[in-house]
Amino acid sequence: MVFLNDLCAEFLFCILPANFIINQYFCHENYKQQYMSPDFVSIHTFVKEALRDAEGGHDYLHALRVCALSEKLLCTEAGNHYIVKAAALLHDVFDTKFYTGTPESVYQKLMEIVLPLDFSKDDIQHVYDIIMNMSYKGGFSQKQIHSSEFFIVRDADRLDALGAIGVARAFSYGGNKGRALYNPDEPPQVYANEEEYRNSRSHTINHFYEKLFDLPETLVTATAKKIAQKRLAYMKQFVAQFEREWNQQDIDEICG
């Protein structure tokens, strides 16, 4: 985010294209007006504590990355900053992979956390709808929420599952679940329903083929789609190199 203060504005206008400066300026002004006003400290405190013992791929730092990615998307997509930030920060706290409470308890907790920040009940319902329908779930049982805020936060979350960070998160989650790195005797699976997907003990490399490589096709925002292509290319390159090393092809090329 570029911030135009009195000291650097003249210099920036000299070295950067005017359309870039104007776009970044208004993006920042919009950010200040709609995003910085509410006091989100209480949400940060709640999320940090709730995810204190979370696996490294779904911890508080992941929530911060999703929040930051959502900010970037908001500079090219229309959306309510309050709703986007709240949903981005809270999305994994209530993910069914980790949270065992009822949907009613999720809504009640949101009321306790978000209502004091001057969110309307409609806004709280919107945040609830986003976080309750973001999870991939093997591509099953997904209710489509037709709002720009939903697409922004979901795209940001899925971007964090791609690229180098996506690779790291995949192995972090697999290790946390006690899954093997790779087993060439177990090909990628096709699941019949969400329960099969959730209960799978498939090795981590299969996760790339079963989910991660398909994520770019699920993205909606134009900016996220562009980012995803580079991250996907890196991820595919990594898996190809992993399999080459596993089969010792790189050694054979040198040793014969």
N, C-alpha and C positions, 0 to 999 in steps of 0.2 A: 504494500500500500504506500503510495507516494503522498507525503503531506507537504503542502505548499505553505511554508511560513515566510515571513517577510525577508528573512536572510537568504533563503535559497531560491526564491521564486525567479528572480531576474536571471540567475545563473542557469536554472533549468530551462527557461524559455529560450536561452541562447543555444543550448546543446541538444534539446529534445524537440521532436515534432509537436506542433501546436495541438493537433488533435489528440495526441497521447496525453499531454498535460491537462487539457480540458476534461478528458474522460476520467483521468485519475483524480482530478480535483473534485468533480461532482460525485464520483464514487465515494471519496472520502467524506464529503459534506453529508451525503446520504447516510453513510455509516455513522457519523457523529450524531445526527439528529434522531435516527431511528434505532440505533443499536447500542449506543453508549448510555442513553438516559436511564434505563432501569438498573437497579442495583442487582447484578447477577452474582454477587459474592456468595449469597446464601446457596445458590444452585451449585456453584463451584465447590463449596464446602461440603454439601451433601453428596455430590458425585464423587469427589475425592475420597470421602470416607466409605461410601458404598462400594467403590471399586478398589479399595485398599489392598485386598488380597486376591484381586482378579488375575487371571492368566495374562501374561505380558502383551498378547495381541488384542486384548479387550479391556485394557486398564484405563485409568484416568488420562494418560498421555494419548491413548487412541482417541478418546473423546475430544481432547484438545485439537488433535490433528483433523478430525472430522469437522470440528467447529471452524478451524482455519480454512479448510478446503471449501466449506459452505460459504464463508466470507468471500472467497475468490469468485465463486459461482454467482454470488449476489451482485457482483459488479457487471455481469452480463445478462443476468436473469432477474426478472421482477419478482419480489417476494417480501414478506413482512419479516424484518430482521429479528424482532422479538421472538416470533414463533420459531424461526429457523435456528436461532442460537439455543433456545431452550430445548428444542427437540434434538439438536446435534449433541448437546452436552449430556442429555438424559437417556439417549436411545439404548445404550447397552445395560443400564441399570435394571431395566425392566424386560430385557430380552428373555424369551422363554428358554433359551439355552441355559440361563443362569438363575432366573427369577422364578420361584415356585408359587408365588402368591396368585390370587384371583385377579381377573380384569377389574373387578370392583375395587380391590385394594390398590391397584395401580392408579385408578382415577382419584381415589381418595387421597393418596399420597401426593399426586400432582396438585390437587387443590390446596394441600397444606404448604407445598413448596412454592408454587407459582402464583397463587392468588394474591399474596401480599405484595407482589411486584406490579400491581395494577393491570394484570391480565384480565380480560373479560372472561366470562364463562365460555363463550364461543371460542375464544382463543385457546383456552385450556382444553376444550374438546378437540380442537385442531391439533394441538401438541400430542394429545393422547392418541388420536387416530394415526398420526405419523409414526410414533414410536411403537405402536402395537402392530404395525403392518410393514415395517422396514425389513425384518429378518428374511433372509433368502428362503429358508425352509425347503431346500431342494427344488425350488420352483413350484411347490405345491401350496394350496390353501392360501393364496395371496389375494387379499382384497385390494383392489386398485383405488387409491385415494387420488382424485383428480384435482390436485392443487400444485402450484409451482413450488411451494414450500416443501411439500412431500418429495417431489422429484429432486430438488436441490439437496436436501439432507440425505436422501437415499443414494443419489449419485456420489456425493462426497464420501459416504461410508464405503461404497463399493470401490471407489478409486483407491481408498486406503488398503484394499485387499489386492491391489495390483502392484506391479513393479517390484523394486527391491524390498520395499517395506512389506509388500504382500507376500513375498517369498519368506521373509523373516517371520511374519505372523503365522503363516501356514505351518511352519516347523515348530513354532512356539506352541500353537494350539495342539498339534499332533503329539508333541512330547508331553504336554499336560494331560492328554487323554491316554497316554501310554501306547500310542500307535507306532508302528515300525516306520522308519524312513522310507523304505522301498522294499517291495517283494516282487520280482519279475514274474513269479508264478501266479500273481493275483492281478488280472487285468482290470481296467476301470469298470465300474458297475453301472447298471441302469436300474434306478429305483422305481418301484411301483407306486409309492406313496411317501408322505412326509415321515411317517413312523420308521419306515425302512431306512430312509436317509439319515434320520436322527440317530438310529441305533447302529449305523454302520461302524465297523472296526477297520475299514479299509486303510491301507498305508497312506502316508502323506503325499507321495507323488501322485497317487490316484486322485487326490483332492484337486489337483491342478486340472486334470482332464474332466473330472466330474462336475466341477463348479467354476473354478477361477478363470479358465480360458473362455468361458461363455459369458462372463459378467459384462464385457463391453457391449454386447448385444442387448443388454437390459437397460442401458443408460438412456436418459431422455434429453438432458440438456446438451446443447451443441458444444459448449466448452469442455464438459466432462468427456464427451466422445472423443474429442481431439487429444486430450491428455491421456485417455485410456489406451490409444493406439500405441504410443511410445512405451507405456508401461507394460502392455501386453507383449510387445516385441521383446522387451528385456526378459520378461518372465519365461517366454517360450525358449529364448536363447539359454537361460539358466537350466531349464529342465533338459534340453537337448545335451548340454554339456554334462549335467549330472549323469544322464544315462550313458554317455560316452565313457565317462570315467568309471562308472559302475561296471561296464563291460570291458574296461581296460583298452578301449580303442585308441585313446591318446597315447598309451604306452606302446601299443603295437606299431603305431606310426613312427615311433622313434627307434624301438628295439627290433622291429621286424618280426 
